[in-house]
Structures are given as C-alpha cells and as structure tokens.
Amino acid sequence: MSDNQNLLAEQRRALILDEVRRRGGVRVNELTRRLNVSDMTVRRDLDALARQGVVEKVHGGAVPVAEASTHEPGFEAKSALELSAKEDIARAAARLVMPGSAIALSGGTTTYALAHHLLEVPDLTVVTNSVRVADVFHAAQQPGAAGGRRPGAATVVLTGGVRTPSDSLVGPVADQAIRSLHFDVLFLGVHGISVEAGLSTPNLAEAETNRRLVRAARRVVVVADHTKWGTVGLSSFAELAEVDTLVTDAGLPAAAREEIAEHLPGLVVAGEADTAGEPRQAGRHDGQDG
C-alpha cells in the first residue's frame, strides 16, 4: 500500500509541477479541485517540490523557480518528475533498437527507464556512462539453465569517470574510454534542448563526455520529455543538426512540434498512437522521407 501511495504522490507532484510551469503559477484551491485531494495533501506536495528546488511557495499557492543554468538536480529528484511521459518515451524508443546492435545509453532518468524496456532485446552490446543504467542490465543477467550467462543477455560496458549528481560518469577517464568506440545508435538524455543552444547540460565535464558519445554514434536519438524543450543549461554539447530523432511525449505543444520538425529529420511523439497503434512520427527516419 505504501509503495502505491508513494507512486501516486510522485505522479501528483509531476502534474503539479507541469501545471506550475505551464501557467506560471497555481493556487492550492485550484489543485485540490483538479486533483480531487485535500488541501493538506496539496500543501505537502508543494512542500516536497519546494525542497527539490523546482517551485517557490507563495501565499495560497506556488510559482516556478527560475533555475540557474548551472543547477543540476540529483537523480532521485528528477526520477519523481514526468513519470508517465518517461515511460511512454522509453517504450517508443525501445522500438528503435534492433537485436544484436551496439548501442550507447547516456546518463539520465529517461535512459534509465529505457534500459528496463531493452532487457528482452537479444544480443545487445550496451555502452553506458550511467551507473544506474548498468545496474539495470547487471541485475537482469541471471544464470541460464547450465548456470552460465543468460542466453541473449546484453554485454554491458561501463565507462569509468567521476560521478555527477545525476549518477553519470564523466571526465577524462570516461572520454578516453569512449574515444575508440563506435555505436549503431546513441540514446541521449538531455537537461535542455532548444533551437538556439541545441543540446545542453549544466555540467561542463558531462558536456565534453556527451560530445564524445555523439561523435561515436552513427545515429543519435534524443529521449526527452516536453519540459526539456526551451530549457538551456550552462554548456551546449551538440547542435540540433547532429540529432537524427527526438523521442518526446504528447505534452509537447503544437508550436514546438512544428519548430522541431523544421530542424530535425525525425520526431516521434510517444503516447499518441496512430491507427496502427504505433507512436506518431513526423519527418524523415533512417534517410527516408516519411
């Protein structure tokens, strides 16, 4: 029961944060009606979001906090946000992975969600600089009937490096490990994405490691929920022209979709199924007009 209550609280807080960012502020009485919860529950949720540093409490409600470009939330704080969007994105991104391919997963909570959806894809080679992502694959590698490695289990290569607040390994050691590698597809989580700044992060060392990952990939797929669009971190590490596909969620506004379609070959909107039951796609994919 307690686990379910925690999950519901995380989902509620994600909805509240999205509303705060979208409208520029919310009132407690509005949230109690919309979420069908008590005044006390909403105030506790606002307290939790304020402790995470993503909203500022004001009399009768809350307003968004203008984050500094150097602010980097921890993994646990980011894990509680946009849960359903991240799951939609992870499911859609997993459909882009072919058995037997060599892929890379950067650090981040969305790539962490994606890792869980890749466990049944056979014979993958996975390179990651995320401690959390590596743990997902290692935990799933149960021995087979003969006591050896589970047939089809992914081969995981974890880079070394210095650990960031988001549990990514970055710095010269990670950069050197990536330098000589080549991936079929890179799945990249980002702090922010915009037309002007491209892909960005508040961590300078992480920016350089991400540049290495982008250079080593034949195809770059960014996995980012709608709140990342328009956000700019301290350091840009790739232009939009270097991205092949953006997988995002249905919360992305129509104007942003049009802007993205002008700059990216491929856009996948997870959570919006077409008549065939697949995520809605726009633009070109794999060099083909679509």
C-alpha positions as CSV (number, residue, x, y, z in Angstrom):
1,M,0.0,0.0,0.0
2,S,2.8,2.4,0.9
3,D,4.6,1.9,-2.4
4,N,1.4,2.6,-4.3
5,Q,0.8,5.8,-2.2
6,N,4.4,6.9,-3.0
7,L,3.9,6.3,-6.7
8,L,0.6,8.3,-6.7
9,A,2.3,11.1,-4.8
10,E,5.1,11.3,-7.4
11,Q,2.6,11.3,-10.2
12,R,0.6,14.0,-8.5
13,R,3.7,16.2,-7.9
14,A,4.7,15.8,-11.6
15,L,1.3,17.0,-12.6
16,I,1.5,20.0,-10.2
17,L,5.0,20.9,-11.5
18,D,3.8,20.7,-15.1
19,E,0.9,23.0,-14.3
20,V,3.1,25.5,-12.4
21,R,5.5,25.7,-15.4
22,R,2.7,25.9,-18.0
23,R,0.7,28.6,-16.3
24,G,3.4,30.4,-14.4
25,G,1.8,29.6,-11.0
26,V,-1.1,27.7,-9.3
27,R,-3.3,28.2,-6.3
28,V,-3.9,25.5,-3.7
29,N,-7.7,25.6,-4.0
30,E,-7.4,25.0,-7.8
31,L,-5.2,22.0,-7.3
32,T,-7.5,20.4,-4.7
33,R,-10.4,20.6,-7.1
34,R,-8.4,19.3,-10.1
35,L,-6.6,16.5,-8.3
36,N,-9.6,15.6,-6.0
37,V,-7.4,15.6,-2.9
38,S,-7.3,17.5,0.4
39,D,-5.9,20.9,1.0
40,M,-3.3,19.3,3.3
41,T,-2.2,16.8,0.6
42,V,-1.6,19.6,-1.9
43,R,0.4,21.6,0.6
44,R,2.6,18.6,1.4
45,D,3.2,18.1,-2.4
46,L,4.1,21.8,-2.7
47,D,6.5,21.4,0.3
48,A,8.2,18.4,-1.4
49,L,8.6,20.3,-4.7
50,A,9.9,23.3,-2.9
51,R,12.5,21.1,-1.2
52,Q,13.6,19.9,-4.6
53,G,14.1,23.5,-5.6
54,V,11.7,23.4,-8.6
55,V,8.9,25.6,-7.2
56,E,8.7,28.5,-4.8
57,K,5.8,28.6,-2.3
58,V,3.8,31.8,-2.2
59,H,0.7,32.8,-0.2
60,G,-2.1,30.5,-1.4
61,G,0.0,28.6,-4.0
62,A,3.3,28.3,-5.8
63,V,5.2,29.7,-8.7
64,P,8.1,28.3,-10.8
65,V,11.7,28.8,-9.8
66,A,13.9,30.2,-12.5
67,E,16.7,27.7,-12.4
68,A,20.3,28.8,-12.9
69,S,22.0,27.4,-15.9
70,T,24.4,25.6,-13.6
71,H,21.8,23.9,-11.4
72,E,21.8,20.2,-11.8
73,P,19.1,18.2,-9.8
74,G,20.1,14.8,-8.4
75,F,18.9,11.5,-9.9
76,E,16.3,10.9,-7.2
77,A,14.8,14.4,-7.6
78,K,14.5,14.0,-11.4
79,S,13.1,10.5,-11.0
80,A,10.0,11.8,-9.4
81,L,9.1,14.1,-12.4
82,E,7.2,13.3,-15.6
83,L,6.9,9.6,-14.7
84,S,4.2,8.7,-17.3
85,A,5.9,10.7,-20.0
86,K,9.2,8.9,-19.4
87,E,7.6,5.5,-19.6
88,D,5.9,6.5,-22.9
89,I,9.2,7.7,-24.3
90,A,11.0,4.6,-23.2
91,R,8.5,2.3,-24.8
92,A,8.7,4.2,-28.1
93,A,12.5,4.4,-28.1
94,A,12.9,0.7,-27.4
95,R,11.1,0.0,-30.7
96,L,14.1,1.6,-32.5
97,V,16.6,-1.0,-31.2
98,M,17.4,-4.0,-33.4
99,P,18.6,-7.3,-31.8
100,G,22.4,-7.7,-32.0
101,S,23.2,-4.0,-32.3
102,A,25.7,-1.9,-30.4
103,I,24.0,0.9,-28.6
104,A,25.0,3.6,-26.1
105,L,22.9,5.0,-23.3
106,S,23.9,8.2,-21.6
107,G,23.1,9.0,-18.0
108,G,19.6,10.3,-17.0
109,T,16.3,9.1,-15.7
110,T,14.7,8.7,-19.2
111,T,17.6,6.5,-20.4
112,Y,17.2,4.6,-17.1
113,A,13.5,3.9,-17.9
114,L,14.6,2.9,-21.5
115,A,17.1,0.4,-20.1
116,H,14.2,-1.6,-18.5
117,H,12.5,-1.9,-21.8
118,L,15.6,-3.2,-23.5
119,L,16.2,-6.2,-21.3
120,E,14.4,-8.6,-23.7
121,V,16.1,-7.4,-26.8
122,P,18.6,-10.2,-27.5
123,D,22.4,-9.9,-28.0
124,L,22.8,-6.2,-27.4
125,T,26.2,-4.6,-26.7
126,V,25.4,-1.7,-24.4
127,V,28.0,1.1,-23.6
128,T,26.9,3.5,-20.9
129,N,28.4,6.1,-18.6
130,S,25.4,5.7,-16.2
131,V,25.8,3.7,-13.1
132,R,22.0,3.3,-12.8
133,V,21.7,2.0,-16.4
134,A,24.5,-0.5,-15.9
135,D,22.8,-1.8,-12.7
136,V,19.6,-2.5,-14.6
137,F,21.3,-4.8,-17.1
138,H,23.6,-6.4,-14.5
139,A,20.6,-7.2,-12.2
140,A,18.8,-8.9,-15.1
141,Q,21.7,-11.2,-16.1
142,Q,20.5,-14.2,-14.2
143,P,22.3,-17.5,-14.9
144,G,20.8,-19.8,-17.5
145,A,19.9,-23.4,-17.1
146,A,23.5,-24.5,-17.2
147,G,24.5,-21.9,-14.6
148,G,26.2,-19.7,-17.1
149,R,25.3,-16.3,-18.5
150,R,21.6,-15.9,-19.6
151,P,21.3,-16.6,-23.3
152,G,20.9,-13.3,-25.2
153,A,21.7,-11.1,-22.3
154,A,23.3,-7.8,-23.1
155,T,27.0,-7.3,-22.9
156,V,27.5,-4.1,-20.9
157,V,30.5,-1.8,-21.0
158,L,30.5,0.8,-18.2
159,T,32.9,3.7,-18.6
160,G,34.9,4.9,-15.7
161,G,34.9,8.5,-14.6
162,V,33.8,11.0,-12.0
163,R,30.3,10.6,-10.7
164,T,27.8,13.5,-11.2
165,P,24.7,14.3,-9.2
166,S,22.7,12.5,-11.9
167,D,24.9,9.4,-11.4
168,S,26.7,9.8,-14.8
169,L,30.4,9.0,-15.1
170,V,32.2,11.9,-16.8
171,G,35.6,13.4,-17.2
172,P,38.9,12.3,-18.9
173,V,38.6,8.6,-18.0
174,A,35.1,8.4,-19.5
175,D,36.2,10.4,-22.5
176,Q,39.2,8.1,-23.2
177,A,37.0,5.0,-22.9
178,I,34.5,6.3,-25.4
179,R,37.1,7.7,-27.9
180,S,37.8,4.4,-29.7
181,L,34.3,3.0,-29.7
182,H,31.6,3.1,-32.4
183,F,27.8,2.7,-31.8
184,D,24.9,2.0,-34.1
185,V,22.6,4.2,-32.0
186,L,23.1,6.6,-29.1
187,F,20.2,7.2,-26.8
188,L,20.9,10.5,-25.2
189,G,19.1,12.1,-22.2
190,V,19.5,15.9,-22.0
191,H,19.0,18.7,-19.5
192,G,17.7,21.0,-22.1
193,I,17.1,21.3,-25.9
194,S,16.4,24.4,-28.0
195,V,16.9,25.7,-31.5
196,E,19.4,28.3,-30.3
197,A,21.5,26.3,-27.9
198,G,21.0,22.8,-29.2
199,L,21.6,20.1,-26.6
200,S,22.8,21.4,-23.2
201,T,23.8,20.5,-19.7
202,P,24.7,22.4,-16.5
203,N,27.8,20.2,-16.0
204,L,30.9,21.1,-18.0
205,A,32.5,17.8,-17.7
206,E,29.3,16.0,-18.7
207,A,29.1,18.2,-21.8
208,E,32.5,17.0,-23.0
209,T,31.6,13.3,-22.4
210,N,28.4,13.8,-24.2
211,R,30.3,15.3,-27.2
212,R,32.4,12.1,-27.3
213,L,29.2,10.0,-27.3
214,V,27.7,11.9,-30.1
215,R,30.8,11.7,-32.2
216,A,31.0,7.9,-31.7
217,A,27.4,7.2,-32.9
218,R,26.1,6.5,-36.4
219,R,22.7,7.7,-35.3
220,V,21.7,10.0,-32.4
221,V,18.3,9.6,-30.7
222,V,17.5,12.2,-28.0
223,V,15.0,11.0,-25.4
224,A,13.5,14.0,-23.6
225,D,10.1,14.8,-22.2
226,H,8.3,18.0,-23.2
227,T,9.6,20.1,-20.2
228,K,13.1,19.9,-21.7
229,W,12.2,21.9,-24.8
230,G,13.2,25.5,-24.4
231,T,15.5,24.8,-21.4
232,V,19.1,25.9,-21.7
233,G,22.0,24.6,-19.5
234,L,25.4,26.2,-19.0
235,S,27.2,24.3,-21.7
236,S,26.0,23.2,-25.2
237,F,27.5,20.0,-26.5
238,A,25.7,19.3,-29.8
239,E,23.7,21.2,-32.4
240,L,20.2,20.1,-33.4
241,A,21.7,19.2,-36.8
242,E,23.6,16.4,-35.1
243,V,20.4,14.8,-33.9
244,D,18.6,12.2,-36.1
245,T,15.5,11.7,-34.0
246,L,13.8,13.2,-31.0
247,V,11.5,10.9,-29.0
248,T,9.3,13.0,-26.7
249,D,5.8,12.8,-25.2
250,A,2.4,14.1,-26.0
251,G,2.7,17.1,-23.7
252,L,4.9,18.9,-26.3
253,P,2.9,21.9,-27.7
254,A,1.9,22.1,-31.4
255,A,4.1,25.2,-32.0
256,A,7.1,23.4,-30.6
257,R,6.5,20.3,-32.8
258,E,6.4,22.5,-35.9
259,E,9.6,24.2,-34.9
260,I,11.3,20.8,-34.2
261,A,10.1,19.4,-37.5
262,E,11.9,22.2,-39.3
263,H,15.2,21.3,-37.7
264,L,15.2,17.6,-37.1
265,P,14.9,14.7,-39.6
266,G,12.8,12.6,-37.2
267,L,10.3,13.4,-34.5
268,V,8.5,10.6,-32.5
269,V,5.7,11.7,-30.2
270,A,5.1,8.9,-27.7
271,G,1.7,8.4,-26.1
272,E,-0.2,9.5,-29.3
273,A,-0.9,6.3,-31.3
274,D,-1.9,6.4,-34.9
275,T,-4.4,4.0,-36.5
276,A,-1.8,1.2,-36.4
277,G,-1.2,1.6,-32.7
278,E,2.4,3.0,-33.2
279,P,3.7,6.3,-31.7
280,R,3.1,9.2,-34.0
281,Q,6.1,10.1,-36.2
282,A,6.9,13.2,-38.2
283,G,9.7,14.0,-40.6
284,R,12.3,11.6,-42.1
285,H,13.7,8.4,-40.5
286,D,16.8,6.5,-41.5
287,G,17.3,8.7,-44.5
288,Q,13.8,8.0,-45.9
289,D,11.0,10.5,-46.4
290,G,8.1,9.7,-44.2
